[in-house]
Amino acid sequence: MNAKWLGVALAAGVAAGCGQGRAIFVVDIYSFLKGTNTDTLPYSGPVLPGVPDTIPVQTVNSLGLTSSIVDTVLLTGTISFVNRTDTGTVAFQVYFDSVANTVYTSAPAFGVTADVLPASTTDSSFSVNLPDALKPLFLASKVYVGIRASATPGGASSPAGPLQGTAKLTALQARIVVQDKIF
Amino acid sequence: MRTSVVGLGLVTLMLGHAAPAAGQWLVTDARRIGMGGLTLGRSGSAVRYNPAYRAVPAQADRRGQPKVTIPIPLGIIQFLHDHPDITNDPEFKPGSTGFNPVLVVNTILNLPLYYEVKKAPTPTNDVTLFIARDTLRVDLGQAAKLVPEDQFGISGSSRPLDPGIDIKGVRVGVMGWLHDDVGFQLDTTLLAFLHDSAYAQPNTPYGALVHGLVEGGFAPTISYAGRIAGDSAKGFYVGGAVHYYLGVGYFRTDGDASFITGNPIFAGANPVTPDGRTLTQYSRPGNTLGHGVGGDIGAAWVSGPIELGIGVNDIGATITWPDTRQDSAYFVRDTATNRDTSYSTLFHNHVTTTTKLPVSYIANLAYTVGMTTLGVDVLNTGRGATVHVGGEQRIGLWALRGGIARDQRKRVEFGWGGGLRLGGLGLDVGFWTHTNSLSNERAITMATSLSIY
């Protein structure tokens, strides 16, 4: 994203608001994933050969305010685990990185786990403050996003699984509060 | 990036709030401020805009007007106390994390000559920008009220030098003249986006019309001012001037500056693309001089306690510039390199263009009876009329003053104050509300000045 011109969009008024107040940017990450049909990820435990447990790395256009200081980045959202078979635990992990190639080699930004039952849907909401090390990522003009889903079967009748279903992201929003004056 | 965005934002806001400021900057008389900016007799704007007033006696004693007014700049002391090292003050340094653009704008709009008794509160709300793949929306909160809905800008027409020879009311001289006019108007889409927090639409331009003009030169002038009826106590005065304007140089630009959203807005590499196009016209100093003819007229009637005046300036003052260059200037994104670029191309050269000085007018009425003076004036310098109504009551050594004004943005302001006169020396204090700051609430300025009678 060309942040300079995003700034222009705001310039006629934002400077006044930033005099004492805070600048807050709300980025709907979900909309970017949904737009490329990567908001849904099948899971299976154990992992099926040839079936990826991650989505292709996605690009989210962000702020491009690299000279600013981020106060907080709060991630909120909801995931629906649509489980088909078996009982167990599903982990849903979200990755952010400034480089596309290393998204999945770094530690996940956060993860959500849920206990699932056969033929049922489990909704999990989350609200996570990003650690300091990851906050600056959202100041760049682009943030690369990855998602991984993994399943651990735990049913007494079939402890080896397979635990299978689909993790559907239904909301993922980043609320970024910029600490200093951005304009 | 930071600087450019700051610059545009500040300029936009400053222009939106600068119009009423212009009048106040020039007022250095606490008496006048105490009367809400009222022009009385030969003070203030009357002589500038009404050529007849050159012949009207000052009548200083009758209206308690001083010969000389010396402002006491308490505001400078206040400012230096608050910002002892402005060159290294982070609040004034762009790029510093402590940089405060609101403070900078407010300082420019309210030069710290006078003491700011009550500072206008600036919006302290959070500003939120919503970004989604196909959505862009900004919520400025209370600050949205500061986004100007109408055309806004600043303009001025001044005569910095006016030397001449006066013989029996006829005056021959050479007048310097300067005219500037900067205007800005948000288009409906950008206005809705900023003011009403409307969602940005894909593939849509958001912009503003921009206009800027500065021109100057000198004008050989012949004028007359004199009393054509009555005597010094009751008389009718007229004045007029004919100017042959000679333009030394001018620069004018008209165009639009906008950004165009992508489709979907944030799906591609360029969510928004800049697009600026202007026609610039200029005649440099050294080119053939511009020329034109214009005039001023005025009349004043003094009858005992009543004084009435009306004056009009720069009537028909159209300047013809015979050697103008016209360029088309662009600021666009180069699709090949995906970089923002600016360039200009010659449109026409050595062509004749014209500019027009704004017609200014003033009307004033004063009524003095005993130790009481009341007055009203209306002044329009080309960007809306200002109205001042005020008065002064002198009680022995003391004077009490009050007034009300309507500024160019049609906001009502109040003035009040007082003074103490000891022989030939007086001390005056005046308070004036203003909305020059980046705020919709009034601030209160206290002006102080010494008067020599």
Interface residues (C-beta under 8 A of the other chain):
Chain A: M1 N2 A3 K4 W5 L6 G7 V8 A9 L10 A11 A12 G13 V14 A15 A16 G17 C18 G19 Q20 G21 R22 A23 I24 F25 V26 V27 D28 S31 F32 K34 G35 N61 S62 G64 S67 I69 D180 K181 I182 F183
Chain B: M1 R2 S4 V5 V6 L8 G9 L10 T12 L13 G95 T97 G98 F99 N100 P101 V102 L103 V105 T122 P123 T124 N125 D126 V127 T128 L129 F130 I131 A132 R133 D134 T135 L136 V138 L140 G141 Q142 A143 A144 L146 V147 L186 L190 F193 L194 H195 A200 Y206 A208 F259 P264 F266 A267 A269 N270 P271 V272 T273 P274 D340 L438
